Amino acid sequence: MKLQTAIPARRDGTVIVQGLDGQRYVFTKDQDNELSCDVTDDATVVHLLAGKNFWPADERDAEAALKLLDAADDSDDDADFDDDDDSDDAGGLPQEANTPPQRIAKPGRKPRKSATPDAG
């Protein structure tokens, strides 16, 4: 399934994903200027779609993607232990992964104390 991503590209214009099948998937800009890649492994597709940063490149694949996610959810129900982690982004990238770096200002120097003792 051809997927697109919202992850910002590296300096070389790509996003690289290590698939669950051990294959490297390289997302590059397509004819619509979107980062996309054909992901051939269904387990990797499910994993990426569950992370909320990937979606089908073709709207016609949306139904197939939902079926893959539903099938994965059904198979996980048997082995799922209730660990009270109901977060929507479990398994996705950390939230700060989409945050641009910021320059941290260095703290200013403290004023020097006078070298001459107070007369008085």
N, C-alpha and C positions, 0 to 999 in steps of 0.2 A: 504494500500500500504506500502510495506517495504521501509523505507527511510534510507539513510546514512547521516552523518553530518561531517562537517569539523571543528566544534567547539572542542577545546581541552577538553579532559575529566577532570573531577574533580579528586581529589586524590584517590577516590574509584574506578576510572576507568569508570565512567558513565557520561552521559549528561542527565539531566532531563528537560523535556519540559512540561509545563502546557498547555494542549490542549484547544481549544475554546469550546469543549464540557465538560470541567471541569475535564477530566481525565488526570492523570499523565502518560506521555510516557517516559520510561527509555531506553536510548540508551546504549547498552553494546557491547563489542567486539564480532563479529560473527566469523565463521570459517575462514574467510579471514582476520581476525584481524582488521576489520573496525567497527566503531561505527554505529550500526544499530538498528532499532526498527520498529515493525509493527504498523503503525498509521491507526486506523480504521475510524476516522472521516474525511470525505472529505473536510470540511471547514478548519480543522487543516492542512491537507495535502497541500491545496492551500496556506494557510498562510505561512507555512514553506518553500514551494518551492519558493514563491515570495521573501523570505528573502535572497536568494542566498547562504545560508550556508547548505542547505539540497538538496538532489537529490535522485531519485529512486535507490534503491540498485540493482535492476535487469534491465538490458538494455531494456528488453522487455516491461517494464512499462513506458519507456520514452515517448512513443506516448500518452499513457493514461494521463500521467502527463501534457503534453502540452495541451491536450484537456480540462483538469480540469482548467488549468490556463487561457486558452482562454475563457472558459465559465464564469469564474469569472470576467475577464476583460470586457466581453460583458455585464454582469449584473451590473457592477459598472459604466458603461458609463451613464446610466440613472440618477443615483444619484450623479454623480461626479460633484463637483463644481470646476471650474478652479481657483486653488489657486496658480498657477505659480510654483508649486513644481514638477518639472519634473525629480527629481533625481532618478537614477536607483536603489538606495538602500533604498528608502523610505519604512518604515515598518520593515527594517532589524535591526540587531544589530548595535550598534555604532561601528565605525571603530576601536576605541581603545579596543574593546572587544577582538580582536584577537592579541593584542600587549602584549608581555610578560612584567611583571613588571620590573622596573629598580630601582636600588638603587640610591638615590639622595645623593650626597656628602654634608656633613654639611659644611657651610662656615667656613673658618679658622678664628682664633682669630686675632684681630688687635694687632699689637705690642704695648706694654705699653710705655707710655711716661716716660722719665727719671725723677726720683724723685728729683734730685738735680738741682737747678736753674743754668742757664748758667751764668758764671762769665764773664762779659765783657762788 
